[in-house]
Amino acid sequence: MEHEQLGERERAVLALERRGFAGPGAKERAIREELDLAPVRYYQLLNALLDDERALAHDPVTVNRLRRVRDRRRSER
C-alpha cells in the first residue's frame, strides 16, 4: 500500500513552522502573505497536522517539537 503524501499547503505550513521569526506579527504576516490564510485557519491546520502521521514522516523534528510545545501548554492549563 502506498502512503499518501502531504499536500502542498500542508508542506508549506510545516516549512513556515521551521523558520524563525523576528518580532511580533512577523509570523502572522508571513501566514497571510505566503499562504493566503487567516492565522486562525493556519493554526487549525497546523494542529491537525500534528496528529497526522504523514506530517510526522515528512518532518519529524518539527512535528515532534510542536507536539512537545502543545503538550506542555495543555498541561499548564
N, C-alpha and C positions, 0 to 999 in steps of 0.2 A: 504494500500500500504506500503510495507516495504522499508525503506530508505537504499540506498546503502551505504556501509561503505567505508571509505578511504582505499586505498591500502597500502601495507607495505611501499613502498617508500614514499608516502605522509606522513604517520605517522612518518617515520624516519626523514623527513625534519622538521616537527614540533618539534620533540624531540630534534633535533640539535639546533633549534632556542631557546629552553627553557634554554639551557646551557649558562653559561658564559665562555668567552674565554680570557685567559691571553695573552696579547702580540699580535702584528701584525702578520698575517699569520697563527695563530693557527686555526682559524675557517676555512680558505681555505684548510689548511692541513687536517682537520677533514672531510671536504666535500669530498676531493679526496680519503682519505684512508677509511673512514667508509661507504660512499655512492657510491663510484666509479663514481662520477660525476665531470664534469668540473664546476668550480664555476659559470661561466656564465649560464650554464644549470640549476644549482641549483637555482639561483636567478630567472630564468624564471619560474621554477616550483613553487617556493615559492610565487611569485607574483600572479600566477594563483590560488594558494591555498587560498590566502587572499580574493578572490572573491567567494570561494566555500563554500556554506552553510554547507556541510558535515564537512569541516575543522573547521568552527565556532562551530558546535555542538560537535566535538571531543575535541577541546582545545580552549574554548572561551577566556581565559585570554591571551594566546599567540597571537591568531589571532587578537583580539582587540588591543593589544599593538602594533603589527606590522602595523595594519591599521592606527593607530594614527601616527606612525613614517612616514609611506608612505604619508599620507595626509599632514603632516607638511612639508615634503620635497617638495611635489608638489606645495604647496602654497608659498614656498620660491623661486621658480623658476621664 
